[in-house]
Amino acid sequence: MKQPKPNFYNLAWRWHFYAGLFVAPFMVMLALTGIIYLFKPQLDPLMYGSLLNVPAAHHKVSADDLLKRVKEAYPQGQIKQYLPPINAERSAQFVVINEGHELNVFIDPYHGDILGEQDAKQNLQAIARSIHGELMIGTVGDRLVELAAGWGVVLVVSGVFLWWPRGQSAGILWPRLNSRGRVLWRDLHAVTGFWGAALLLVMLLSGMTWTGFWGKQYADLWNRFPVAMWNDVPKSDVEARSLNSATRQTVPWAMENTPMPMSGDHAEHMAHTSTQAGPAAPTISLQDVQNIAVQRKVEPGYSITFPTTATGVFTLAVFADDPRNDATLHVDQYTGDVLADVRWQHYSNVARATEVGVMLHEGKMFGPFNQIIVLLICLMILLSAVSGVVIWWKRRPQGKFGVPPLRHDLPKWKTAMVIMFGLAVMFPLVGASLIVVWLLDWGLLSRLGRQTESTSPSL
């Protein structure tokens, strides 16, 4: 009898199973929180209209007078950031640290009336963003999300191999909707996964640029500016990434690993000593900083972050929906000199591509059209995750875990080894986890499977 030609289908299926087992819960979480954050521009005015919306008037109160009103309302608070109105019908906003809580304080820019406050970390969008980025548990959550994204790449690669047409189109390019049960679920899973594979890769890779481990290494490798840009100003050991957090984005990704300049004539001396900087005591006004933004044609939507030490700077930054309008300016708190002014044209090609990818990922690049595309991708992710679980549940043997069997007559799959090695090198956390999974598979799961088979009663 003619022996069947060896193939590698069940080997890919096995790794697809492992990847899906780990990734599916994370993909559901990322898709749901992503949808919430995706529609932030529409949800915020609906949910917080009394805080965000104001009737347009002719004369605005100066930024310094607004600051004074907020200080009077929060005498023990620390003013962290100021966000001028994005248009004539929006309120101004201050970020205040008060009694250990970070608050968004909204104020009428025409009358100076405080409209109300919002917990900066406990509102819907902040919670969704924090879960999406780090599961609300800090570094450990960040690493888990990064690991899930890396395994998501494994899931896509193995899924494409499993999908690859083998002489038929039905169930490959379109689902057989007249089918029922496991076949229909399998078709929905395979077809949805195929049409969304490239888009899912874009979402995974663009999202990983923000992760704390892989994203930082990626930025250090590719996100570089000419050294001469920082030659004429004293630099601190603090990077601009310190201005970003899990719930608040201040500077663009391209600026995260750039050094923060220092204010004052004594900054150069302090940069080379261990002297601790005292508290900030700016001599330029907040309105002066806002005027710099207007003079330098910074797109509305920017924030002004206050200095916290005697050598700190005002940071004026906009993380624009169209990254070509990005701007990050550092301003000396004593003289008002602009120590750095970094725009799109200063970014490297990799940084530009990354920033575009991030904006596409967040659905901001092309407005509502971009939002609809990302929404469809999120729905496809949800359908793929749910259908994958249903397929596993329907086909698993009674009383068993249902790990796809591994044929032992398969020769070495050189192409697969190269691909998996490449993924392990590109994503170190995935590489480390691959070793762990392989050891568990070889040392535990495979042996348990063989023991189960040997103890099963023969029919």
C-alpha positions as CSV (number, residue, x, y, z in Angstrom):
1,M,0.0,0.0,0.0
2,K,1.3,3.5,-0.9
3,Q,2.4,5.5,2.1
4,P,0.9,8.9,2.4
5,K,3.2,11.7,1.7
6,P,4.5,13.3,4.9
7,N,3.1,16.7,5.5
8,F,3.4,19.2,8.4
9,Y,-0.2,20.1,8.8
10,N,-0.7,18.7,12.3
11,L,2.6,20.2,13.4
12,A,1.4,23.7,12.5
13,W,-2.0,22.8,13.9
14,R,-0.4,21.9,17.2
15,W,1.5,25.2,17.5
16,H,-1.6,27.1,16.3
17,F,-3.5,25.4,19.1
18,Y,-1.0,26.4,21.8
19,A,-0.8,30.0,20.5
20,G,-4.6,30.3,20.4
21,L,-5.0,28.8,23.8
22,F,-2.9,31.5,25.3
23,V,-3.7,34.4,23.0
24,A,-7.5,34.1,22.7
25,P,-8.4,35.6,26.1
26,F,-6.0,38.5,25.5
27,M,-7.3,39.1,22.0
28,V,-10.9,39.4,23.3
29,M,-9.7,41.8,26.0
30,L,-7.6,43.9,23.5
31,A,-10.5,44.0,21.0
32,L,-13.1,45.1,23.5
33,T,-10.9,47.7,25.2
34,G,-9.7,48.8,21.8
35,I,-13.2,49.4,20.6
36,I,-13.9,51.6,23.7
37,Y,-10.8,53.7,23.2
38,L,-11.4,53.8,19.5
39,F,-14.5,55.8,19.9
40,K,-13.2,58.2,22.6
41,P,-13.8,61.2,20.3
42,Q,-17.5,60.3,20.1
43,L,-18.0,58.9,23.6
44,D,-16.3,61.7,25.7
45,P,-18.6,64.5,24.5
46,L,-21.7,62.3,25.1
47,M,-20.5,61.1,28.6
48,Y,-18.9,64.3,29.8
49,G,-20.6,67.0,27.8
50,S,-21.1,69.3,30.9
51,L,-17.3,69.2,31.5
52,L,-16.1,69.5,27.9
53,N,-18.6,71.8,26.1
54,V,-19.0,75.5,26.6
55,P,-20.8,78.2,24.7
56,A,-18.4,80.2,22.5
57,A,-17.8,83.8,23.5
58,H,-15.6,86.7,22.3
59,H,-13.1,87.2,25.0
60,K,-11.0,84.5,26.7
61,V,-9.5,84.6,30.1
62,S,-5.7,84.4,30.1
63,A,-4.0,81.1,30.8
64,D,-2.4,82.6,33.9
65,D,-5.8,83.7,35.3
66,L,-7.2,80.3,34.7
67,L,-4.2,78.8,36.5
68,K,-4.8,81.2,39.4
69,R,-8.5,80.0,39.7
70,V,-7.5,76.4,39.8
71,K,-4.8,77.1,42.4
72,E,-7.4,78.8,44.6
73,A,-9.8,75.8,44.2
74,Y,-7.0,73.3,45.0
75,P,-4.6,75.1,47.4
76,Q,-2.8,71.9,48.3
77,G,-2.7,70.6,44.8
78,Q,0.2,70.3,42.4
79,I,-0.5,71.5,38.8
80,K,0.9,69.0,36.5
81,Q,-0.3,69.9,33.0
82,Y,-2.5,72.4,31.1
83,L,-4.5,71.6,28.0
84,P,-5.8,74.7,26.2
85,P,-9.2,74.5,24.5
86,I,-9.0,72.5,21.3
87,N,-11.6,74.8,19.7
88,A,-14.0,77.7,20.5
89,E,-16.6,75.4,22.0
90,R,-14.4,73.4,24.3
91,S,-13.3,73.9,27.9
92,A,-9.7,74.3,29.1
93,Q,-8.3,71.5,31.3
94,F,-5.7,71.3,34.0
95,V,-4.2,68.1,35.4
96,V,-3.9,68.4,39.2
97,I,-2.4,66.0,41.8
98,N,-4.5,66.5,44.8
99,E,-4.5,64.4,48.0
100,G,-2.8,61.6,46.1
101,H,-5.3,61.6,43.2
102,E,-4.7,62.7,39.7
103,L,-7.6,64.9,38.6
104,N,-8.7,66.4,35.3
105,V,-10.1,69.8,36.2
106,F,-12.2,71.5,33.5
107,I,-12.6,75.3,33.4
108,D,-14.6,77.7,31.2
109,P,-12.0,79.6,29.2
110,Y,-14.3,82.6,28.8
111,H,-15.5,83.1,32.4
112,G,-13.0,81.2,34.5
113,D,-15.6,79.1,36.2
114,I,-14.6,75.6,37.2
115,L,-17.0,73.2,35.5
116,G,-16.0,70.1,37.5
117,E,-13.4,67.4,37.9
118,Q,-12.8,63.9,36.8
119,D,-10.6,61.2,38.2
120,A,-7.9,60.9,35.6
121,K,-7.3,57.2,36.2
122,Q,-10.8,56.0,36.9
123,N,-12.8,57.2,34.0
124,L,-14.0,54.8,31.2
125,Q,-11.3,55.8,28.6
126,A,-8.4,55.8,31.1
127,I,-9.4,52.4,32.4
128,A,-9.8,51.0,28.9
129,R,-6.4,52.3,27.9
130,S,-4.7,51.0,31.1
131,I,-6.2,47.5,30.6
132,H,-5.3,47.6,26.9
133,G,-1.7,48.5,27.7
134,E,-0.8,46.8,30.9
135,L,-3.9,45.1,32.4
136,M,-3.9,47.7,35.1
137,I,-1.1,45.9,36.9
138,G,2.0,47.8,35.7
139,T,5.1,46.1,34.4
140,V,3.9,42.5,34.8
141,G,0.8,43.4,32.8
142,D,2.8,45.1,30.1
143,R,5.0,42.0,29.7
144,L,1.9,39.7,29.5
145,V,0.3,41.9,26.8
146,E,3.6,42.0,24.9
147,L,3.9,38.2,25.2
148,A,0.3,37.8,23.9
149,A,1.0,40.1,21.0
150,G,4.1,38.1,20.1
151,W,2.3,34.8,20.3
152,G,-0.4,36.5,18.2
153,V,2.2,36.7,15.4
154,V,2.8,33.0,15.8
155,L,-0.9,32.4,15.6
156,V,-1.2,34.4,12.3
157,V,1.8,32.6,10.7
158,S,0.6,29.1,11.7
159,G,-2.9,30.0,10.8
160,V,-2.0,31.1,7.2
161,F,-0.3,27.7,6.7
162,L,-3.3,25.8,8.0
163,W,-5.6,27.9,5.7
164,W,-3.4,27.6,2.6
165,P,-5.6,26.4,-0.3
166,R,-5.3,22.7,-1.1
167,G,-7.4,22.4,-4.2
168,Q,-10.6,24.1,-3.1
169,S,-12.1,27.6,-2.6
170,A,-15.2,27.0,-0.5
171,G,-14.3,27.2,3.1
172,I,-11.0,28.9,2.1
173,L,-12.0,32.2,0.5
174,W,-15.6,32.3,1.6
175,P,-17.5,30.3,4.3
176,R,-19.9,27.5,3.4
177,L,-23.0,29.1,5.0
178,N,-25.2,26.2,4.1
179,S,-23.1,24.0,6.4
180,R,-23.9,23.4,10.1
181,G,-22.0,22.6,13.3
182,R,-18.2,22.4,13.4
183,V,-17.8,22.8,9.6
184,L,-19.5,26.2,9.7
185,W,-17.5,27.3,12.7
186,R,-14.3,26.1,11.1
187,D,-15.1,28.1,7.9
188,L,-15.9,31.2,9.8
189,H,-12.7,30.9,11.7
190,A,-10.5,30.2,8.7
191,V,-12.0,32.7,6.3
192,T,-12.1,35.5,8.9
193,G,-8.6,34.7,9.9
194,F,-7.3,34.8,6.3
195,W,-8.9,38.1,5.3
196,G,-7.9,39.7,8.5
197,A,-4.3,38.2,8.8
198,A,-2.4,41.1,7.3
199,L,-4.5,43.7,9.1
200,L,-4.0,41.8,12.4
201,L,-0.3,41.7,11.9
202,V,-0.3,45.5,11.4
203,M,-2.3,45.9,14.6
204,L,0.0,43.6,16.6
205,L,3.2,45.0,15.4
206,S,2.2,48.7,15.7
207,G,0.8,48.0,19.2
208,M,4.1,46.3,20.3
209,T,6.0,49.5,19.6
210,W,4.6,50.9,22.9
211,T,5.5,47.9,25.0
212,G,8.0,48.3,27.8
213,F,10.5,45.6,26.7
214,W,10.3,45.0,23.0
215,G,9.1,48.5,22.3
216,K,11.9,50.1,24.2
217,Q,14.5,47.9,22.4
218,Y,12.9,48.8,19.0
219,A,13.0,52.5,19.8
220,D,16.6,52.4,21.0
221,L,17.6,50.6,17.7
222,W,15.6,52.6,15.2
223,N,14.4,55.8,16.7
224,R,17.4,58.1,16.5
225,F,18.0,61.8,15.9
226,P,21.1,63.5,14.9
227,V,23.3,64.0,17.9
228,A,23.9,67.7,16.9
229,M,20.2,68.4,17.7
230,W,21.1,68.3,21.4
231,N,24.6,69.8,21.3
232,D,23.7,73.3,22.2
233,V,21.5,72.6,25.3
234,P,22.3,71.0,28.6
235,K,20.7,67.6,28.9
236,S,19.4,65.7,31.9
237,D,19.4,61.9,32.4
238,V,15.7,61.9,32.2
239,E,14.0,60.7,28.9
240,A,10.9,62.2,27.5
241,R,9.1,58.8,27.9
242,S,8.8,59.8,31.6
243,L,6.0,62.2,30.5
244,N,3.8,59.3,29.2
245,S,1.9,56.8,31.3
246,A,-0.5,53.9,30.9
247,T,-3.5,56.3,31.0
248,R,-2.1,59.5,29.5
249,Q,-0.2,60.1,26.2
250,T,1.9,63.4,26.2
251,V,4.8,63.1,23.8
252,P,4.8,61.1,20.5
253,W,6.4,57.7,20.3
254,A,9.3,59.1,18.2
255,M,10.3,61.4,21.1
256,E,10.2,58.8,24.0
257,N,13.9,58.0,24.2
258,T,15.1,61.6,23.6
259,P,16.8,63.4,26.6
260,M,15.0,66.2,28.4
261,P,16.8,69.5,28.3
262,M,17.5,71.5,31.4
263,S,16.6,75.1,32.3
264,G,18.8,77.9,33.6
265,D,22.4,79.1,33.4
266,H,23.4,76.7,36.2
267,A,21.9,73.7,34.4
268,E,25.1,72.7,32.7
269,H,26.9,72.6,36.1
270,M,24.1,70.5,37.7
271,A,24.1,68.1,34.8
272,H,27.6,67.0,35.8
273,T,27.2,66.9,39.5
274,S,25.1,65.0,42.0
275,T,23.4,68.2,43.2
276,Q,19.7,67.7,43.6
277,A,17.5,70.2,41.8
278,G,15.2,72.2,44.0
279,P,11.5,72.8,43.3
280,A,10.4,74.6,40.1
281,A,10.2,78.3,40.2
282,P,9.4,79.5,36.7
283,T,9.7,83.2,35.9
284,I,7.9,83.0,32.5
285,S,4.2,82.8,32.6
286,L,1.9,80.0,31.4
287,Q,0.5,82.5,28.8
288,D,4.0,83.0,27.5
289,V,4.4,79.3,26.9
290,Q,1.0,79.2,25.2
291,N,2.0,82.2,23.0
292,I,5.0,80.2,21.9
293,A,2.7,77.5,20.7
294,V,0.7,80.0,18.7
295,Q,3.8,81.7,17.2
296,R,5.3,78.4,16.2
297,K,2.0,77.2,14.7
298,V,1.6,74.1,16.9
299,E,-1.7,72.4,16.0
300,P,-4.5,72.8,18.6
301,G,-4.8,69.8,20.9
302,Y,-1.4,70.3,22.5
303,S,-0.6,70.1,26.2
304,I,1.8,72.1,28.3
305,T,3.5,70.0,31.0
306,F,4.9,72.0,33.9
307,P,8.5,71.7,35.2
308,T,8.8,69.9,38.5
309,T,12.4,70.9,39.5
310,A,14.6,74.0,39.3
311,T,16.2,72.6,36.1
312,G,13.0,71.3,34.6
313,V,11.4,72.6,31.5
314,F,7.9,73.4,30.2
315,T,7.1,70.7,27.6
316,L,4.7,71.7,24.9
317,A,3.6,68.7,22.9
318,V,0.9,67.5,20.5
319,F,0.4,63.8,19.6
320,A,-1.5,64.6,16.5
321,D,-4.0,62.4,14.7
322,D,-2.0,63.1,11.6
323,P,1.6,62.5,12.7
324,R,2.8,65.0,10.2
325,N,1.5,67.6,12.6
326,D,3.4,66.2,15.6
327,A,5.3,68.8,17.7
328,T,7.4,68.6,20.8
329,L,9.0,71.8,22.3
330,H,11.0,72.1,25.5
331,V,11.0,75.7,26.9
332,D,13.3,77.1,29.5
333,Q,11.3,78.0,32.5
334,Y,13.3,81.1,33.3
335,T,14.1,82.7,29.9
336,G,11.3,81.3,27.6
337,D,14.0,80.1,25.2
338,V,12.9,77.2,23.1
339,L,15.6,74.6,23.9
340,A,14.2,72.0,21.4
341,D,11.6,72.0,18.7
342,V,11.1,68.6,17.1
343,R,8.7,68.0,14.3
344,W,7.8,65.3,11.7
345,Q,10.6,66.4,9.4
346,H,13.2,65.5,12.1
347,Y,11.9,61.9,12.4
348,S,13.7,59.0,10.8
349,N,11.9,57.0,8.2
350,V,11.3,54.2,10.7
351,A,10.0,56.6,13.2
352,R,7.6,58.1,10.6
353,A,6.4,54.6,9.6
354,T,5.9,53.7,13.3
355,E,3.9,56.9,14.0
356,V,1.7,56.3,11.0
357,G,1.2,52.7,12.2
358,V,0.2,53.9,15.7
359,M,-2.3,56.4,14.3
360,L,-3.8,53.7,12.1
361,H,-3.9,51.4,15.1
362,E,-5.8,53.9,17.1
363,G,-8.2,54.8,14.2
364,K,-7.2,58.4,14.1
365,M,-5.3,58.8,10.8
366,F,-8.3,59.1,8.5
367,G,-11.1,60.0,10.9
368,P,-14.4,58.0,10.9
369,F,-13.3,55.9,7.9
370,N,-10.2,54.7,9.9
371,Q,-12.4,54.1,12.9
372,I,-14.8,51.8,10.9
373,I,-11.8,49.8,9.5
374,V,-10.4,49.3,13.0
375,L,-13.8,48.4,14.3
376,L,-14.2,45.7,11.6
377,I,-10.7,44.3,12.5
378,C,-11.7,44.2,16.2
379,L,-15.0,42.4,15.3
380,M,-13.0,39.9,13.1
381,I,-10.6,39.3,16.1
382,L,-13.6,38.6,18.3
383,L,-15.2,36.2,15.8
384,S,-11.9,34.4,15.2
385,A,-11.3,34.0,19.0
386,V,-14.9,32.8,19.7
387,S,-15.0,30.4,16.7
388,G,-11.6,29.0,17.6
389,V,-12.8,28.1,21.1
390,V,-16.0,26.6,19.7
391,I,-14.0,24.5,17.2
392,W,-11.8,23.2,19.9
393,W,-14.7,22.4,22.2
394,K,-16.6,20.6,19.5
395,R,-13.8,18.4,18.3
396,R,-12.0,17.6,21.5
397,P,-12.3,14.0,22.6
398,Q,-14.6,13.3,25.5
399,G,-12.9,13.9,28.8
400,K,-9.6,15.0,27.2
401,F,-7.9,18.3,26.7
402,G,-7.8,17.9,23.0
403,V,-4.2,18.8,22.1
404,P,-3.7,18.0,18.4
405,P,-1.6,14.8,18.1
406,L,1.9,15.1,16.9
407,R,3.0,12.4,14.3
408,H,6.4,11.1,15.1
409,D,7.3,10.2,11.5
410,L,7.6,13.8,10.4
411,P,11.0,14.8,9.2
412,K,12.6,18.1,10.3
413,W,10.6,21.0,9.0
414,K,13.5,23.3,8.0
415,T,11.3,26.1,6.9
416,A,9.3,26.1,10.0
417,M,12.4,26.0,12.2
418,V,13.8,29.0,10.4
419,I,10.5,30.9,10.8
420,M,10.2,30.0,14.5
421,F,13.8,30.9,15.2
422,G,13.3,34.2,13.4
423,L,10.2,34.9,15.6
424,A,12.2,33.9,18.7
425,V,15.0,36.3,17.8
426,M,12.6,39.2,16.9
427,F,10.5,38.8,20.0
428,P,12.7,37.6,22.9
429,L,9.8,37.0,25.3
430,V,8.2,34.8,22.7
431,G,11.5,32.9,22.3
432,A,11.8,32.3,26.0
433,S,8.2,31.1,26.2
434,L,8.6,28.8,23.2
435,I,11.3,27.0,25.1
436,V,9.1,26.6,28.1
437,V,6.1,25.4,26.0
438,W,8.4,23.0,24.1
439,L,9.7,21.5,27.3
440,L,6.1,21.2,28.7
441,D,5.0,19.7,25.4
442,W,7.8,17.2,25.2
443,G,8.1,16.4,28.9
444,L,4.6,16.5,30.1
445,L,1.7,16.8,27.6
446,S,3.0,14.3,25.1
447,R,3.7,11.7,27.8
448,L,0.3,12.2,29.4
449,G,-1.3,11.8,26.0
450,R,0.6,8.5,25.4
451,Q,-0.3,7.2,28.9
452,T,-4.0,8.1,28.2
453,E,-3.9,6.2,24.9
454,S,-2.2,3.1,26.5
455,T,-4.7,2.9,29.3
456,S,-7.8,3.5,27.1
457,P,-9.9,0.3,26.7
458,S,-9.7,-1.1,23.2
459,L,-12.9,-1.3,21.2
